[in-house]
Amino acid sequence: MKYSLTFLGMLFPMFMFAQITEKEGSVGIGVSDPTEKLDVNGSILARGGLVSSVPVTENTIGGYLTLQNPSKTQPGEAQKWILFNMTGNSYGNSLQFWAYDKTGCTAGGMCAARFTITDNGRVGIGTTKPQTELSVLGTITTQKIKVSQNGWADYVFDPGYKLPSLAEVQQHINTHKHLPDMPSAAVIEQDGLDLGDMQRKQMQKIEELTLYILQQQKEIEALKAAVKALSNKENKH
């Protein structure tokens, strides 16, 4: 009883200067008809933490934070963003940003997870279950990509490198339908394309092509010399 009186004593000055309404267990500040346990018409300053938690027995979405913009009324416009601390088999253990338009999930409107950070640090854009450190379901537009590589294809120019003959390359193409040391279409379709590894392999092929061209140039020069010598010999007769 003592604590109740103290609390009421603290609230009394607030009632003097602010509109505070209590209705069916809900409290409104500056609101005459509160729709939540605490309904505030105005900004809230918390000089400490803000905690949102949902009992484990209720659902798997966890605590959540909602940001709304009532002026977004068209289909596909995110009138509401909700940040969830998800769990369970359906959503996975993650922090997820969901977007909802005015229609929302129940009537076929926009209701989609846009951004996910899993508990183990993986990031998903357009996917709620990223399989790598960054998974993007869609196209990435950027000005620069830097891929770290261990080793490069300059070993092709080492004196001990065995350059396949063109006949061997032709035989490999006839048999496997792709260049030696390159992945097949089936492998790419199943496992995807490793940009760093593919750049190294392509550089290997470019350097091999350079060696083939140099070899052919030597043969051309030798043929030109032979033709010239033969021409000179004929001219002497």
Contacts in CASP RR format, 6 or more apart in sequence:
PFRMAT RR
TARGET T0000
AUTHOR 0000-0000-0000
METHOD contacts of the structure
MODEL  1
MKYSLTFLGMLFPMFMFAQITEKEGSVGIGVSDPTEKLDVNGSILARGGL
VSSVPVTENTIGGYLTLQNPSKTQPGEAQKWILFNMTGNSYGNSLQFWAY
DKTGCTAGGMCAARFTITDNGRVGIGTTKPQTELSVLGTITTQKIKVSQN
GWADYVFDPGYKLPSLAEVQQHINTHKHLPDMPSAAVIEQDGLDLGDMQR
KQMQKIEELTLYILQQQKEIEALKAAVKALSNKENKH
11 20 0 8 1.000
14 20 0 8 1.000
18 29 0 8 1.000
18 30 0 8 1.000
19 28 0 8 1.000
19 29 0 8 1.000
19 30 0 8 1.000
19 31 0 8 1.000
19 32 0 8 1.000
20 27 0 8 1.000
20 28 0 8 1.000
20 29 0 8 1.000
20 30 0 8 1.000
21 27 0 8 1.000
21 28 0 8 1.000
21 29 0 8 1.000
21 30 0 8 1.000
21 31 0 8 1.000
21 32 0 8 1.000
21 33 0 8 1.000
21 34 0 8 1.000
22 28 0 8 1.000
23 33 0 8 1.000
23 34 0 8 1.000
25 37 0 8 1.000
26 34 0 8 1.000
26 35 0 8 1.000
26 36 0 8 1.000
26 37 0 8 1.000
26 38 0 8 1.000
26 39 0 8 1.000
27 34 0 8 1.000
27 37 0 8 1.000
27 38 0 8 1.000
27 39 0 8 1.000
28 34 0 8 1.000
28 38 0 8 1.000
28 39 0 8 1.000
28 40 0 8 1.000
28 41 0 8 1.000
29 38 0 8 1.000
29 39 0 8 1.000
29 40 0 8 1.000
29 41 0 8 1.000
29 42 0 8 1.000
30 40 0 8 1.000
30 41 0 8 1.000
30 42 0 8 1.000
31 39 0 8 1.000
31 40 0 8 1.000
31 41 0 8 1.000
52 62 0 8 1.000
52 63 0 8 1.000
52 64 0 8 1.000
52 65 0 8 1.000
52 85 0 8 1.000
53 62 0 8 1.000
53 63 0 8 1.000
54 61 0 8 1.000
54 62 0 8 1.000
54 63 0 8 1.000
54 64 0 8 1.000
60 86 0 8 1.000
60 87 0 8 1.000
60 88 0 8 1.000
60 90 0 8 1.000
60 91 0 8 1.000
61 84 0 8 1.000
61 85 0 8 1.000
61 86 0 8 1.000
61 91 0 8 1.000
62 84 0 8 1.000
62 85 0 8 1.000
62 86 0 8 1.000
62 87 0 8 1.000
63 84 0 8 1.000
63 85 0 8 1.000
64 82 0 8 1.000
64 83 0 8 1.000
64 84 0 8 1.000
64 85 0 8 1.000
65 82 0 8 1.000
65 83 0 8 1.000
66 80 0 8 1.000
66 81 0 8 1.000
66 82 0 8 1.000
66 83 0 8 1.000
67 80 0 8 1.000
67 81 0 8 1.000
67 82 0 8 1.000
67 83 0 8 1.000
68 79 0 8 1.000
68 80 0 8 1.000
68 81 0 8 1.000
69 78 0 8 1.000
69 79 0 8 1.000
69 80 0 8 1.000
70 79 0 8 1.000
72 78 0 8 1.000
72 79 0 8 1.000
72 101 0 8 1.000
72 102 0 8 1.000
73 79 0 8 1.000
73 102 0 8 1.000
74 101 0 8 1.000
74 102 0 8 1.000
75 101 0 8 1.000
75 102 0 8 1.000
75 103 0 8 1.000
75 109 0 8 1.000
75 110 0 8 1.000
76 101 0 8 1.000
76 109 0 8 1.000
76 110 0 8 1.000
77 101 0 8 1.000
77 102 0 8 1.000
77 110 0 8 1.000
78 99 0 8 1.000
78 100 0 8 1.000
78 101 0 8 1.000
78 110 0 8 1.000
79 100 0 8 1.000
79 101 0 8 1.000
79 102 0 8 1.000
80 99 0 8 1.000
80 100 0 8 1.000
81 97 0 8 1.000
81 98 0 8 1.000
81 99 0 8 1.000
81 100 0 8 1.000
82 97 0 8 1.000
82 98 0 8 1.000
82 100 0 8 1.000
83 95 0 8 1.000
83 96 0 8 1.000
83 97 0 8 1.000
83 98 0 8 1.000
84 91 0 8 1.000
84 95 0 8 1.000
84 96 0 8 1.000
84 98 0 8 1.000
85 95 0 8 1.000
86 92 0 8 1.000
86 93 0 8 1.000
86 94 0 8 1.000
86 95 0 8 1.000
86 96 0 8 1.000
86 128 0 8 1.000
87 93 0 8 1.000
91 128 0 8 1.000
92 118 0 8 1.000
92 128 0 8 1.000
92 129 0 8 1.000
93 118 0 8 1.000
93 119 0 8 1.000
94 116 0 8 1.000
94 117 0 8 1.000
94 118 0 8 1.000
94 119 0 8 1.000
94 128 0 8 1.000
95 116 0 8 1.000
95 117 0 8 1.000
96 113 0 8 1.000
96 115 0 8 1.000
96 116 0 8 1.000
96 117 0 8 1.000
96 128 0 8 1.000
97 113 0 8 1.000
97 114 0 8 1.000
97 115 0 8 1.000
97 116 0 8 1.000
98 111 0 8 1.000
98 112 0 8 1.000
98 113 0 8 1.000
98 114 0 8 1.000
99 110 0 8 1.000
99 111 0 8 1.000
99 112 0 8 1.000
99 114 0 8 1.000
100 109 0 8 1.000
100 110 0 8 1.000
100 111 0 8 1.000
101 109 0 8 1.000
101 110 0 8 1.000
101 111 0 8 1.000
103 109 0 8 1.000
103 110 0 8 1.000
104 110 0 8 1.000
104 111 0 8 1.000
105 111 0 8 1.000
112 126 0 8 1.000
113 126 0 8 1.000
113 127 0 8 1.000
113 128 0 8 1.000
114 125 0 8 1.000
114 126 0 8 1.000
115 123 0 8 1.000
115 124 0 8 1.000
115 125 0 8 1.000
115 126 0 8 1.000
116 123 0 8 1.000
116 124 0 8 1.000
116 125 0 8 1.000
116 126 0 8 1.000
116 127 0 8 1.000
116 128 0 8 1.000
116 129 0 8 1.000
116 130 0 8 1.000
117 123 0 8 1.000
117 124 0 8 1.000
118 124 0 8 1.000
118 129 0 8 1.000
118 130 0 8 1.000
121 133 0 8 1.000
122 130 0 8 1.000
122 131 0 8 1.000
122 132 0 8 1.000
122 133 0 8 1.000
122 134 0 8 1.000
122 135 0 8 1.000
123 130 0 8 1.000
123 133 0 8 1.000
123 134 0 8 1.000
123 135 0 8 1.000
124 130 0 8 1.000
124 134 0 8 1.000
124 135 0 8 1.000
124 136 0 8 1.000
124 137 0 8 1.000
125 134 0 8 1.000
125 135 0 8 1.000
125 136 0 8 1.000
125 137 0 8 1.000
125 138 0 8 1.000
126 136 0 8 1.000
126 137 0 8 1.000
126 138 0 8 1.000
127 135 0 8 1.000
127 136 0 8 1.000
127 137 0 8 1.000
145 195 0 8 1.000
147 195 0 8 1.000
147 196 0 8 1.000
147 199 0 8 1.000
149 196 0 8 1.000
149 199 0 8 1.000
149 200 0 8 1.000
151 200 0 8 1.000
152 200 0 8 1.000
152 203 0 8 1.000
153 200 0 8 1.000
153 201 0 8 1.000
153 203 0 8 1.000
153 204 0 8 1.000
153 206 0 8 1.000
153 207 0 8 1.000
154 207 0 8 1.000
155 161 0 8 1.000
156 163 0 8 1.000
156 204 0 8 1.000
156 207 0 8 1.000
156 208 0 8 1.000
156 211 0 8 1.000
157 207 0 8 1.000
157 211 0 8 1.000
163 208 0 8 1.000
163 211 0 8 1.000
163 212 0 8 1.000
164 172 0 8 1.000
164 180 0 8 1.000
164 208 0 8 1.000
166 212 0 8 1.000
168 180 0 8 1.000
169 179 0 8 1.000
169 180 0 8 1.000
172 179 0 8 1.000
172 180 0 8 1.000
173 179 0 8 1.000
176 184 0 8 1.000
177 184 0 8 1.000
178 184 0 8 1.000
178 185 0 8 1.000
179 205 0 8 1.000
181 201 0 8 1.000
181 204 0 8 1.000
181 205 0 8 1.000
182 201 0 8 1.000
182 205 0 8 1.000
183 191 0 8 1.000
183 198 0 8 1.000
END
